[in-house]
Amino acid sequence: MCKQTALTMHTVLPEMASRGLSTVPSVGPCVLPPEVPHEVPTSTPLWHNGWYRCARILESPNFGPRPKLSHIDLVVVHCISLPPGAYGNGHVQRLFTNQLDWDAHPYFQSIQGLQVSAHFFISRTGELWQFVSCDARAWHAGQSVFGGRHNCNDYSIGIELEGTEGHCFEVAQYDTLYAISTALTSQYPVACFAGHEHIAPDRKKDPGAGFDWLKLQRCVALPDKVFP
């Protein structure tokens, strides 16, 4: 049975905020972890200027405006880990906010200077982070094409799963992905889901064979044609 779980964590880590990174207040009620002592008022909307109330907010400087009259109708699923195969170390959050120490690991030298972002990032434990308003253009797709339309960043929302291409993902990640996907399809005219591998097949292979598209389809309850 698919589980549409409410997401957790509403405040930015003091350690991140202390570095001077801008934050946007999260809005709205979700199931809070025990250490959070208060409920967010139920009157606040699910979305506020493209920010999702159940996400942990950490603003990225890597974004821009979408083209006028663009329709946000594609969700792109990616996976990422830094360095590859290492989880839960905060390096993805640092990369998306231009705070990564390039000397912290030899692999980082190969991506030094990279400026990227995604709208959302789902950790191995199911935590949902948001870096860019869904109303804005995040830098997640790169050179890409879908359905004959180029520049997928213009009309898509990018969701990064913490993981390694071809490997399996955690149940907690799917639970969070179901929830945010359902929220996105309720707010935006989403017509399709795709992987990074589908919009840039010559460059990318993520999320890869370890990702269960059928499971996502069943839980989001959308037609076959919406998925790869």
N, CA, C and O of each residue as an XYZ file, in Angstrom:
912
protein
N       0.854     -1.201      0.000
C       0.000      0.000      0.000
C       0.880      1.238      0.000
O       1.841      1.330      0.764
N       0.554      2.162     -0.840
C       1.353      3.374     -0.928
C       1.024      4.309      0.218
O      -0.117      4.387      0.675
N       2.016      4.995      0.659
C       1.882      5.856      1.828
C       2.165      7.294      1.432
O       3.274      7.619      1.009
N       1.168      8.153      1.568
C       1.356      9.579      1.286
C       1.743     10.247      2.594
O       0.885     10.715      3.342
N       3.019     10.286      2.860
C       3.437     10.752      4.162
C       3.615     12.264      4.194
O       4.004     12.873      3.197
N       3.325     12.869      5.357
C       3.647     14.278      5.545
C       5.134     14.361      5.826
O       5.708     13.445      6.415
N       5.770     15.463      5.406
C       7.217     15.564      5.501
C       7.614     16.316      6.755
O       6.791     16.964      7.403
N       8.886     16.217      7.081
C       9.340     16.771      8.342
C      10.379     17.863      8.164
O      10.888     18.091      7.067
N      10.684     18.540      9.282
C      11.755     19.516      9.398
C      11.415     20.821      8.714
O      11.288     20.893      7.491
N      11.270     21.854      9.534
C      10.796     23.128      9.020
C      11.803     24.259      9.116
O      11.583     25.328      8.546
N      12.879     24.050      9.810
C      13.815     25.147     10.013
C      15.165     24.809      9.438
O      15.545     23.640      9.374
N      15.885     25.811      9.023
C      17.227     25.605      8.491
C      18.184     25.333      9.628
O      18.067     25.945     10.689
N      19.124     24.433      9.433
C      20.104     24.116     10.464
C      20.854     25.369     10.884
O      21.305     26.142     10.038
N      20.990     25.573     12.206
C      21.759     26.740     12.654
C      23.141     26.790     12.033
O      23.649     27.870     11.730
N      23.757     25.624     11.839
C      25.102     25.584     11.249
C      25.099     26.161      9.848
O      26.049     26.844      9.465
N      24.028     25.897      9.051
C      23.931     26.443      7.708
C      23.626     27.940      7.770
O      24.236     28.743      7.064
N      22.667     28.297      8.630
C      22.255     29.696      8.715
C      23.396     30.582      9.196
O      23.501     31.746      8.810
N      24.257     30.009     10.051
C      25.351     30.809     10.591
C      26.355     31.210      9.531
O      27.167     32.110      9.749
N      26.306     30.540      8.368
C      27.225     30.886      7.287
C      26.699     32.044      6.455
O      27.301     32.429      5.453
N      25.548     32.606      6.891
C      25.036     33.770      6.192
C      24.162     33.445      5.009
O      23.861     34.328      4.206
N      23.736     32.179      4.876
C      22.885     31.813      3.755
C      21.473     32.315      3.999
O      20.953     32.220      5.111
N      20.863     32.846      2.959
C      19.506     33.361      3.072
C      18.532     32.227      3.250
O      18.725     31.150      2.686
N      17.485     32.447      4.027
C      16.463     31.433      4.245
C      15.088     32.008      3.986
O      14.878     33.215      4.111
N      14.157     31.153      3.628
C      12.761     31.522      3.462
C      11.969     30.776      4.508
O      12.146     29.565      4.638
N      11.096     31.437      5.269
C      10.352     30.713      6.289
C       9.467     29.661      5.669
O       8.762     29.931      4.696
N       9.495     28.432      6.235
C       8.604     27.397      5.757
C       7.211     27.674      6.287
O       7.053     28.222      7.377
N       6.203     27.297      5.520
C       4.852     27.636      5.903
C       3.961     26.414      5.838
O       4.040     25.626      4.895
N       3.114     26.257      6.839
C       2.078     25.250      6.760
C       2.275     24.078      7.693
O       3.370     23.864      8.212
N       1.198     23.306      7.911
C       1.235     22.208      8.867
C       1.750     20.926      8.260
O       1.361     20.556      7.153
N       2.616     20.251      8.971
C       3.090     18.931      8.601
C       3.251     18.155      9.894
O       3.151     18.726     10.980
N       3.497     16.877      9.788
C       3.805     16.098     10.964
C       5.210     16.460     11.410
O       6.167     16.279     10.657
N       5.341     16.962     12.611
C       6.627     17.453     13.083
C       7.376     16.377     13.853
O       6.755     15.549     14.520
N       8.704     16.378     13.770
C       9.485     15.450     14.581
C       9.375     15.833     16.048
O       9.020     16.971     16.356
N       9.675     14.899     16.974
C       9.474     15.170     18.394
C      10.214     16.383     18.917
O       9.754     17.037     19.854
N      11.370     16.694     18.314
C      12.155     17.797     18.856
C      11.604     19.160     18.470
O      12.070     20.173     18.991
N      10.625     19.218     17.572
C      10.023     20.496     17.198
C       8.810     20.731     18.089
O       7.852     19.961     18.024
N       8.822     21.771     18.920
C       7.817     21.898     19.974
C       6.510     22.551     19.572
O       5.613     22.667     20.408
N       6.363     22.981     18.332
C       5.154     23.714     17.990
C       4.556     23.208     16.687
O       5.250     22.620     15.857
N       3.268     23.443     16.521
C       2.571     23.133     15.287
C       2.520     24.379     14.420
O       2.338     25.486     14.927
N       2.678     24.204     13.121
C       2.515     25.316     12.189
C       1.021     25.495     11.954
O       0.328     24.499     11.744
N       0.492     26.720     11.980
C      -0.955     26.934     11.844
C      -1.530     26.247     10.613
O      -0.942     26.282      9.532
N      -2.679     25.627     10.794
C      -3.306     24.900      9.689
C      -3.883     25.827      8.635
O      -4.260     25.379      7.552
N      -3.956     27.114      8.940
C      -4.529     28.062      7.983
C      -3.547     28.468      6.896
O      -3.958     29.049      5.891
N      -2.276     28.184      7.065
C      -1.292     28.597      6.069
C      -1.373     27.695      4.849
O      -1.676     26.509      4.981
N      -1.109     28.235      3.663
C      -1.289     27.455      2.435
C      -0.186     26.421      2.241
O       0.903     26.525      2.804
N      -0.505     25.429      1.431
C       0.475     24.394      1.112
C       1.655     24.972      0.349
O       2.789     24.523      0.514
N       1.382     25.977     -0.493
C       2.413     26.625     -1.308
C       2.407     28.124     -1.041
O       1.355     28.728     -0.834
N       3.588     28.707     -1.048
C       3.711     30.165     -0.903
C       4.801     30.643     -1.848
O       5.989     30.436     -1.601
N       4.385     31.285     -2.934
C       5.333     31.792     -3.930
C       6.288     30.707     -4.427
O       7.473     30.954     -4.651
N       5.746     29.502     -4.594
C       6.549     28.416     -5.115
C       7.314     27.620     -4.075
O       8.001     26.657     -4.415
N       7.203     28.012     -2.799
C       7.874     27.292     -1.713
C       6.876     26.356     -1.058
O       5.746     26.744     -0.763
N       7.300     25.122     -0.833
C       6.439     24.078     -0.282
C       6.555     24.060      1.235
O       7.659     24.017      1.779
N       5.436     24.092      1.902
C       5.439     24.292      3.347
C       6.090     23.148      4.132
O       6.527     23.365      5.262
N       6.166     21.951      3.573
C       6.697     20.804      4.307
C       8.169     20.556      4.040
O       8.721     19.553      4.494
N       8.806     21.450      3.316
C      10.224     21.266      3.015
C      11.093     22.068      3.974
O      10.668     23.067      4.553
N      12.306     21.600      4.117
C      13.330     22.336      4.852
C      13.972     23.290      3.850
O      14.481     22.852      2.818
N      13.953     24.579      4.139
C      14.328     25.586      3.150
C      15.784     26.019      3.316
O      16.224     26.374      4.409
N      16.512     25.979      2.212
C      17.879     26.495      2.168
C      18.063     27.095      0.775
O      18.249     26.367     -0.200
N      18.012     28.415      0.684
C      18.010     29.063     -0.626
C      19.342     28.921     -1.353
O      20.411     29.099     -0.768
N      19.258     28.603     -2.614
C      20.424     28.560     -3.491
C      20.508     29.846     -4.304
O      19.481     30.395     -4.701
N      21.717     30.327     -4.553
C      21.863     31.476     -5.455
C      21.802     31.069     -6.922
O      21.801     31.926     -7.805
N      21.752     29.772     -7.185
C      21.832     29.264     -8.559
C      20.433     29.052     -9.139
O      19.907     27.939     -9.142
N      19.857     30.119     -9.617
C      18.524     30.059    -10.216
C      18.315     31.301    -11.061
O      19.137     32.218    -11.047
N      17.217     31.329    -11.793
C      16.870     32.496    -12.595
C      15.382     32.476    -12.893
O      14.677     31.548    -12.497
N      14.905     33.496    -13.589
C      13.484     33.523    -13.941
C      13.177     32.531    -15.052
O      14.022     32.254    -15.903
N      11.983     32.009    -15.036
C      11.534     31.184    -16.154
C      11.108     32.103    -17.293
O      10.739     33.253    -17.054
N      11.155     31.609    -18.526
C      10.658     32.418    -19.643
C       9.183     32.772    -19.448
O       8.424     32.003    -18.858
N       8.799     33.907    -19.934
C       7.397     34.311    -19.833
C       6.506     33.293    -20.533
O       6.852     32.758    -21.587
N       5.365     33.041    -19.930
C       4.345     32.131    -20.472
C       4.793     30.673    -20.476
O       4.179     29.840    -21.143
N       5.866     30.351    -19.731
C       6.279     28.953    -19.672
C       5.294     28.171    -18.806
O       4.791     28.680    -17.804
N       5.027     26.933    -19.205
C       4.143     26.051    -18.454
C       5.008     25.031    -17.726
O       5.792     24.314    -18.348
N       4.862     24.972    -16.427
C       5.657     24.051    -15.623
C       4.950     22.703    -15.654
O       4.089     22.422    -14.820
N       5.323     21.871    -16.630
C       4.563     20.644    -16.859
C       5.412     19.376    -16.839
O       4.942     18.313    -17.243
N       6.659     19.475    -16.374
C       7.546     18.320    -16.329
C       8.247     18.250    -14.975
O       8.741     19.257    -14.469
N       8.284     17.053    -14.395
C       9.079     16.802    -13.189
C      10.227     15.876    -13.581
O      10.008     14.807    -14.150
N      11.449     16.299    -13.273
C      12.633     15.514    -13.603
C      13.229     14.935    -12.320
O      13.539     15.666    -11.380
N      13.383     13.608    -12.298
C      13.958     12.915    -11.153
C      15.439     12.644    -11.432
O      15.796     12.087    -12.470
N      16.287     13.047    -10.491
C      17.726     12.847    -10.578
C      18.189     12.040     -9.367
O      17.398     11.742     -8.472
N      19.462     11.693     -9.347
C      20.077     11.241     -8.104
C      21.474     11.825     -8.015
O      22.119     12.108     -9.025
N      21.924     12.001     -6.774
C      23.225     12.621     -6.533
C      23.771     12.154     -5.197
O      23.012     11.921     -4.256
N      25.077     12.018     -5.114
C      25.770     11.819     -3.847
C      27.173     12.375     -4.019
O      27.762     12.291     -5.097
N      27.699     12.944     -2.944
C      29.017     13.587     -2.985
C      29.838     13.208     -1.766
O      29.417     13.415     -0.628
N      31.028     12.645     -2.020
C      31.467     12.050     -3.280
C      30.573     10.869     -3.630
O      29.808     10.420     -2.776
N      30.639     10.353     -4.844
C      29.726      9.286     -5.251
C      29.704      8.122     -4.261
O      30.741      7.563     -3.905
N      28.492      7.775     -3.829
C      28.323      6.664     -2.903
C      28.385      7.039     -1.438
O      28.169      6.185     -0.579
N      28.675      8.298     -1.129
C      28.737      8.758      0.262
C      27.489      9.566      0.576
O      27.109     10.455     -0.187
N      26.853      9.258      1.696
C      25.567      9.861      2.016
C      25.598     10.570      3.379
O      26.418     10.270      4.247
N      24.674     11.517      3.524
C      24.422     12.128      4.817
C      25.506     13.044      5.338
O      25.595     13.256      6.547
N      26.331     13.591      4.468
C      27.451     14.424      4.923
C      27.251     15.919      4.676
O      28.117     16.720      5.031
N      26.128     16.308      4.076
C      25.858     17.726      3.838
C      26.515     18.303      2.613
O      26.339     19.488      2.330
N      27.275     17.504      1.864
C      27.996     18.043      0.707
C      27.051     18.461     -0.427
O      27.342     19.414     -1.149
N      25.944     17.769     -0.587
C      25.001     18.169     -1.645
C      24.423     19.539     -1.329
O      24.315     20.396     -2.205
N      24.051     19.737     -0.062
C      23.522     21.048      0.328
C      24.565     22.141      0.098
O      24.233     23.241     -0.342
N      25.802     21.836      0.393
C      26.873     22.824      0.186
C      27.099     23.092     -1.300
O      27.344     24.231     -1.696
N      27.018     22.048     -2.118
C      27.181     22.252     -3.559
C      26.098     23.176     -4.092
O      26.389     24.105     -4.845
N      24.856     22.928     -3.709
C      23.732     23.701     -4.246
C      23.714     25.146     -3.747
O      22.994     25.980     -4.295
N      24.501     25.446     -2.713
C      24.561     26.817     -2.197
C      25.945     27.441     -2.396
O      26.270     28.457     -1.781
N      26.757     26.820     -3.265
C      28.102     27.331     -3.583
C      29.000     27.427     -2.351
O      29.826     28.333     -2.245
N      28.833     26.488     -1.422
C      29.622     26.480     -0.193
C      30.538     25.258     -0.085
O      31.174     25.054      0.948
N      30.609     24.450     -1.136
C      31.396     23.224     -1.063
C      32.893     23.533     -1.047
O      33.385     24.329     -1.847
N      33.600     22.893     -0.128
C      35.055     23.014     -0.051
C      35.658     22.072     -1.093
O      35.618     20.853     -0.926
N      36.207     22.624     -2.147
C      36.721     21.810     -3.247
C      37.903     20.944     -2.834
O      38.239     19.981     -3.523
N      38.534     21.280     -1.714
C      39.686     20.520     -1.242
C      39.302     19.441     -0.222
O      40.170     18.740      0.297
N      38.011     19.311      0.061
C      37.583     18.377      1.103
C      37.661     16.925      0.657
O      37.707     16.020      1.491
N      37.678     16.695     -0.655
C      37.771     15.323     -1.170
C      38.354     15.386     -2.577
O      38.036     16.311     -3.325
N      39.190     14.438     -2.954
C      39.800     14.473     -4.299
C      38.768     14.534     -5.430
O      39.024     15.164     -6.455
N      37.628     13.902     -5.264
C      36.616     13.913     -6.323
C      36.127     15.327     -6.622
O      35.771     15.638     -7.759
N      36.113     16.170     -5.611
C      35.568     17.515     -5.789
C      36.392     18.346     -6.771
O      35.892     19.320     -7.335
N      37.640     17.969     -6.974
C      38.459     18.689     -7.943
C      37.891     18.546     -9.360
O      38.076     19.428    -10.199
N      37.205     17.439     -9.619
C      36.654     17.208    -10.958
C      35.403     18.029    -11.230
O      34.977     18.145    -12.379
N      34.813     18.598    -10.191
C      33.608     19.419    -10.370
C      33.822     20.846     -9.868
O      32.868     21.608     -9.716
N      35.071     21.197     -9.615
C      35.355     22.505     -9.038
C      34.771     23.629     -9.883
O      34.925     23.654    -11.104
N      34.100     24.553     -9.215
C      33.490     25.696     -9.885
C      32.088     25.442    -10.392
O      31.433     26.363    -10.879
N      31.612     24.205    -10.289
C      30.268     23.880    -10.770
C      29.218     24.648     -9.979
O      29.244     24.666     -8.749
N      28.303     25.275    -10.689
C      27.194     25.998    -10.055
C      25.881     25.388    -10.540
O      25.463     25.608    -11.677
N      25.249     24.630     -9.675
C      24.024     23.926    -10.014
C      23.052     24.019     -8.841
O      23.400     24.477     -7.753
N      21.837     23.575     -9.096
C      20.829     23.520     -8.039
C      19.716     22.608     -8.505
O      19.637     22.253     -9.681
N      18.866     22.235     -7.583
C      17.616     21.565     -7.899
C      16.547     22.225     -7.046
O      16.852     22.880     -6.050
N      15.315     22.054     -7.434
C      14.252     22.589     -6.584
C      14.210     21.835     -5.256
O      14.093     22.437     -4.189
N      14.309     20.495     -5.341
C      14.190     19.667     -4.145
C      15.318     18.630     -4.072
O      15.873     18.209     -5.086
N      15.628     18.241     -2.847
C      16.584     17.184     -2.566
C      15.999     16.313     -1.468
O      15.561     16.821     -0.436
N      15.988     14.988     -1.689
C      15.448     14.048     -0.708
C      16.594     13.176     -0.201
O      17.203     12.428     -0.966
N      16.876     13.280      1.078
C      17.981     12.532      1.676
C      17.626     11.057      1.817
O      16.483     10.668      1.577
N      18.581     10.249      2.198
C      18.351      8.813      2.377
C      17.347      8.544      3.487
O      16.683      7.507      3.483
N      17.228      9.454      4.426
C      16.272      9.288      5.525
C      14.901      9.863      5.200
O      13.988      9.797      6.023
N      14.750     10.430      3.998
C      13.458     10.965      3.588
C      13.253     12.436      3.866
O      12.168     12.963      3.618
N      14.272     13.117      4.377
C      14.158     14.561      4.601
C      14.032     15.286      3.266
O      14.748     14.986      2.310
N      13.121     16.232      3.219
C      12.929     17.026      2.001
C      13.511     18.413      2.183
O      13.141     19.134      3.109
N      14.427     18.788      1.292
C      15.025     20.127      1.265
C      14.553     20.830     -0.001
O      14.395     20.203     -1.048
N      14.331     22.135      0.103
C      14.022     22.930     -1.075
C      15.028     24.069     -1.188
O      15.308     24.768     -0.214
N      15.566     24.242     -2.393
C      16.617     25.228     -2.635
C      16.171     26.373     -3.527
O      16.717     27.473     -3.445
N      15.185     26.126     -4.375
C      14.718     27.125     -5.332
C      13.191     27.071     -5.366
O      12.603     25.990     -5.329
N      12.563     28.222     -5.437
C      11.110     28.267     -5.601
C      10.723     27.552     -6.891
O      11.403     27.674     -7.909
N       9.637     26.813     -6.837
C       9.187     26.122     -8.046
C       8.720     27.094     -9.122
O       8.596     26.717    -10.287
N       8.464     28.321     -8.746
C       8.091     29.327     -9.735
C       9.301     29.841    -10.502
O       9.158     30.505    -11.529
N      10.503     29.530     -9.997
C      11.743     29.985    -10.624
C      12.426     28.816    -11.342
O      12.031     27.658    -11.206
N      13.439     29.155    -12.092
C      14.176     28.201    -12.923
C      15.434     27.741    -12.198
O      16.390     28.507    -12.074
N      15.444     26.495    -11.716
C      16.647     25.929    -11.105
C      17.586     25.410    -12.187
O      17.186     25.229    -13.337
N      18.818     25.178    -11.811
C      19.848     24.747    -12.771
C      20.160     23.267    -12.552
O      21.197     22.921    -11.986
N      19.267     22.409    -12.998
C      19.415     20.989    -12.721
C      19.536     20.126    -13.979
O      20.148     19.059    -13.927
N      18.976     20.555    -15.093
C      18.880     19.681    -16.266
C      20.050     19.814    -17.227
O      20.422     18.836    -17.876
N      20.636     20.994    -17.334
C      21.685     21.207    -18.319
C      21.131     21.111    -19.738
O      19.938     21.319    -19.959
N      21.992     20.799    -20.686
C      21.529     20.620    -22.057
C      20.576     19.431    -22.101
O      20.938     18.319    -21.716
N      19.369     19.672    -22.569
C      18.342     18.649    -22.436
C      17.208     18.912    -23.410
O      17.030     20.022    -23.912
N      16.445     17.850    -23.663
C      15.285     17.972    -24.543
C      14.258     16.938    -24.118
O      14.611     15.814    -23.761
N      12.997     17.314    -24.155
C      11.921     16.397    -23.817
C      10.725     16.682    -24.718
O      10.243     17.812    -24.790
N      10.258     15.655    -25.396
C       9.107     15.831    -26.283
C       9.344     16.866    -27.368
O       8.417     17.554    -27.795
N      10.602     16.974    -27.816
C      10.934     17.947    -28.851
C      11.204     19.339    -28.334
O      11.553     20.222    -29.117
N      11.059     19.565    -27.054
C      11.316     20.881    -26.458
C      12.670     20.880    -25.768
O      12.956     20.010    -24.945
N      13.492     21.843    -26.102
C      14.818     21.954    -25.526
C      14.779     22.747    -24.216
O      13.750     23.312    -23.845
N      15.921     22.775    -23.527
C      16.088     23.581    -22.314
C      15.030     23.231    -21.263
O      14.179     24.050    -20.917
N      15.105     22.009    -20.772
C      14.099     21.533    -19.819
C      14.031     22.353    -18.530
O      12.997     22.378    -17.861
N      15.134     23.026    -18.181
C      15.082     23.881    -16.995
C      13.970     24.925    -17.086
O      13.422     25.350    -16.069
N      13.644     25.331    -18.306
C      12.651     26.384    -18.489
C      11.268     25.982    -17.999
O      10.501     26.827    -17.537
N      10.947     24.691    -18.098
C       9.562     24.286    -17.836
C       9.454     23.080    -16.905
O       8.409     22.433    -16.846
N      10.523     22.781    -16.184
C      10.504     21.589    -15.328
C      10.816     21.931    -13.877
O      11.298     23.015    -13.551
N      10.521     20.959    -13.024
C      10.881     20.991    -11.609
C      11.825     19.819    -11.364
O      11.517     18.684    -11.728
N      12.960     20.090    -10.755
C      13.979     19.069    -10.537
C      13.968     18.542     -9.115
O      13.993     19.313     -8.155
N      13.930     17.220     -8.985
C      13.975     16.567     -7.679
C      15.192     15.643     -7.651
O      15.291     14.712     -8.450
N      16.098     15.900     -6.746
C      17.288     15.062     -6.579
C      17.075     14.087     -5.426
O      16.715     14.492     -4.320
N      17.297     12.814     -5.686
C      17.312     11.806     -4.635
C      18.758     11.539     -4.238
O      19.621     11.398     -5.105
N      19.027     11.468     -2.952
C      20.373     11.130     -2.517
C      20.619      9.661     -2.843
O      19.967      8.776     -2.287
N      21.544      9.412     -3.730
C      21.800      8.043     -4.142
C      22.817      7.990     -5.264
O      23.401      9.001     -5.654
N      23.010      6.797     -5.767
C      23.976      6.537     -6.831
C      23.252      5.890     -7.992
O      22.457      4.973     -7.790
N      23.511      6.347     -9.196
C      22.774      5.850    -10.357
C      22.901      4.333    -10.485
O      23.981      3.759    -10.343
N      21.747      3.702    -10.761
C      21.711      2.267    -10.893
C      21.471      1.520     -9.596
O      21.143      0.333     -9.621
N      21.629      2.197     -8.450
C      21.442      1.558     -7.159
C      20.022      1.828     -6.644
O      19.317      2.699     -7.153
N      19.628      1.072     -5.640
C      18.266      1.200     -5.104
C      18.158      2.391     -4.150
O      19.153      2.891     -3.626
N      16.926      2.819     -3.950
C      16.643      3.935     -3.056
C      15.855      3.443     -1.852
O      15.300      2.344     -1.869
N      15.811      4.265     -0.804
C      15.203      3.871      0.459
C      13.686      4.066      0.438
O      13.156      4.913     -0.282
N      13.012      3.259      1.247
C      11.551      3.387      1.368
C      11.186      4.805      1.794
O      10.229      5.379      1.275
N      11.934      5.371      2.729
C      11.647      6.730      3.204
C      11.740      7.752      2.074
O      11.002      8.738      2.065
N      12.642      7.520      1.126
C      12.760      8.436     -0.007
C      11.543      8.342     -0.921
O      11.035      9.357     -1.397
N      11.080      7.125     -1.161
C       9.870      6.978     -1.973
C       8.675      7.620     -1.281
O       7.865      8.272     -1.939
N       8.550      7.449      0.029
C       7.430      8.054      0.754
C       7.406      9.567      0.563
O       6.358     10.159      0.305
N       8.578     10.177      0.694
C       8.671     11.627      0.519
C       8.430     12.018     -0.933
O       7.772     13.020     -1.209
N       8.962     11.227     -1.858
C       8.757     11.519     -3.275
C       7.280     11.434     -3.649
O       6.798     12.254     -4.431
N       6.554     10.458     -3.106
C       5.116     10.367     -3.378
C       4.414     11.644     -2.916
O       3.585     12.209     -3.630
N       4.765     12.083     -1.705
C       4.096     13.243     -1.123
C       4.356     14.515     -1.928
O       3.420     15.246     -2.252
N       5.624     14.782     -2.254
C       5.920     16.005     -2.989
C       5.398     15.924     -4.416
O       4.984     16.941     -4.971
N       5.405     14.740     -5.024
C       4.876     14.600     -6.382
C       3.377     14.878     -6.414
O       2.876     15.535     -7.326
N       2.675     14.375     -5.418
C       1.239     14.634     -5.337
C       0.967     16.118     -5.135
O       0.054     16.680     -5.740
N       1.767     16.748     -4.280
C       1.600     18.188     -4.051
C       1.895     18.982     -5.328
O       1.203     19.956     -5.625
N       2.905     18.574     -6.071
C       3.259     19.280     -7.307
C       2.157     19.146     -8.361
O       1.811     20.118     -9.031
N       1.612     17.941     -8.503
C       0.573     17.747     -9.520
C      -0.716     18.465     -9.155
O      -1.551     18.723    -10.023
N      -0.883     18.788     -7.886
C      -2.055     19.556     -7.458
C      -1.865     21.052     -7.677
O      -2.836     21.797     -7.805
N      -0.611     21.483     -7.718
C      -0.315     22.920     -7.809
C       0.048     23.365     -9.223
O      -0.253     24.491     -9.616
N       0.693     22.485     -9.987
C       1.192     22.842    -11.312
C       0.615     21.894    -12.367
O       0.207     20.781    -12.035
N       0.576     22.321    -13.626
C      -0.009     21.484    -14.690
C       0.953     20.393    -15.163
O       1.274     20.305    -16.348
N       1.406     19.566    -14.221
C       2.381     18.523    -14.535
C       1.764     17.497    -15.480
O       0.735     16.892    -15.178
N       2.408     17.313    -16.622
C       1.911     16.362    -17.625
C       2.792     15.135    -17.735
O       2.353     14.101    -18.238
N       4.057     15.237    -17.263
C       4.989     14.118    -17.417
C       6.017     14.108    -16.295
O       6.367     15.145    -15.732
N       6.492     12.898    -15.987
C       7.657     12.680    -15.143
C       8.730     12.033    -16.015
O       8.415     11.234    -16.896
N       9.982     12.373    -15.775
C      11.089     11.783    -16.528
C      12.325     11.758    -15.648
O      12.424     12.506    -14.676
N      13.261     10.895    -15.996
C      14.544     10.899    -15.326
C      15.527     11.766    -16.087
O      15.308     12.100    -17.251
N      16.617     12.128    -15.416
C      17.655     12.891    -16.101
C      18.162     12.102    -17.317
O      18.541     12.679    -18.336
N      18.159     10.792    -17.183
C      18.606      9.919    -18.271
C      17.708     10.003    -19.501
O      18.143      9.686    -20.608
N      16.470     10.425    -19.317
C      15.535     10.503    -20.440
C      15.614     11.837    -21.181
O      15.289     11.911    -22.365
N      16.042     12.878    -20.491
C      16.093     14.200    -21.124
C      17.499     14.563    -21.592
O      17.675     15.519    -22.348
N      18.499     13.807    -21.145
C      19.893     14.030    -21.581
C      20.591     12.681    -21.693
O      21.583     12.441    -21.004
N      20.091     11.802    -22.546
C      20.585     10.412    -22.589
C      22.046     10.269    -23.001
O      22.675      9.261    -22.678
N      22.591     11.235    -23.694
C      23.996     11.155    -24.100
C      24.953     11.534    -22.977
O      26.148     11.246    -23.041
N      24.411     12.185    -21.942
C      25.268     12.676    -20.853
C      24.993     12.025    -19.507
O      25.905     11.846    -18.700
N      23.732     11.669    -19.264
C      23.331     11.269    -17.919
C      22.683      9.887    -17.889
O      22.066      9.452    -18.861
N      22.836      9.210    -16.758
C      22.275      7.867    -16.586
C      21.427      7.756    -15.316
O      20.998      6.662    -14.950
N      21.188      8.876    -14.650
C      20.441      8.825    -13.398
C      18.937      9.113    -13.613
O      18.575      9.808    -14.562
N      18.077      8.589    -12.749
C      18.427      7.830    -11.547
C      18.826      6.383    -11.813
O      19.367      5.729    -10.921
N      18.579      5.870    -12.999
C      19.080      4.555    -13.364
C      18.144      3.410    -13.035
O      17.004      3.609    -12.615
N      18.656      2.206    -13.237
C      17.831      0.997    -13.125
C      17.352      0.727    -11.709
O      16.395     -0.024    -11.521
N      17.986      1.313    -10.718
C      17.570      1.089     -9.335
C      16.331      1.849     -8.924
O      15.790      1.617     -7.843
N      15.874      2.753     -9.771
C      14.689      3.547     -9.428
C      13.434      2.852     -9.955
O      13.400      2.422    -11.108
N      12.413      2.741     -9.122
C      11.186      2.016     -9.446
C      10.110      2.988     -9.943
O       9.347      3.543     -9.153
N      10.065      3.182    -11.256
C       9.077      4.095    -11.840
C       7.647      3.589    -11.636
O       6.730      4.384    -11.432
N       7.460      2.282    -11.691
C       6.126      1.723    -11.526
C       5.587      1.996    -10.126
O       4.401      2.276     -9.955
N       6.451      1.914     -9.139
C       6.042      2.206     -7.770
C       5.601      3.662     -7.645
O       4.597      3.955     -6.995
N       6.344      4.566     -8.261
C       5.964      5.977     -8.223
C       4.626      6.186     -8.922
O       3.763      6.901     -8.412
N       4.453      5.570    -10.075
C       3.206      5.716    -10.818
C       2.009      5.245    -10.004
O       0.982      5.921     -9.965
N       2.132      4.096     -9.357
C       1.028      3.549     -8.584
C       0.639      4.452     -7.428
O      -0.542      4.594     -7.109
N       1.624      5.054     -6.811
C       1.348      5.872     -5.640
C       0.848      7.267     -5.995
O       0.037      7.839     -5.266
N       1.317      7.812     -7.094
C       0.850      9.135     -7.515
C      -0.484      9.018     -8.250
O      -1.215     10.001     -8.376
N      -0.801      7.809     -8.736
C      -2.088      7.516     -9.372
C      -2.328      8.382    -10.604
O      -3.364      9.034    -10.733
N      -1.347      8.373    -11.508
C      -1.471      9.068    -12.791
C      -1.352      8.040    -13.913
O      -0.829      6.949    -13.686
N      -1.818      8.359    -15.103
C      -1.801      7.387    -16.216
C      -0.391      6.961    -16.629
O       0.594      7.640    -16.339
N      -0.325      5.825    -17.309
C       0.958      5.286    -17.784
C       1.717      6.299    -18.630
O       2.940      6.398    -18.523
N       1.020      7.044    -19.462
C       1.666      7.947    -20.408
C       2.430      9.075    -19.733
O       3.249      9.738    -20.369
N       2.172      9.295    -18.465
C       2.840     10.382    -17.731
C       4.263      9.987    -17.356
O       5.089     10.855    -17.075
N       4.563      8.680    -17.347
C       5.852      8.179    -16.863
C       6.648      7.517    -17.977
O       6.085      7.126    -18.999
N       7.972      7.391    -17.781
C       8.812      6.727    -18.789
C       8.399      5.278    -19.030
O       9.010      4.590    -19.848
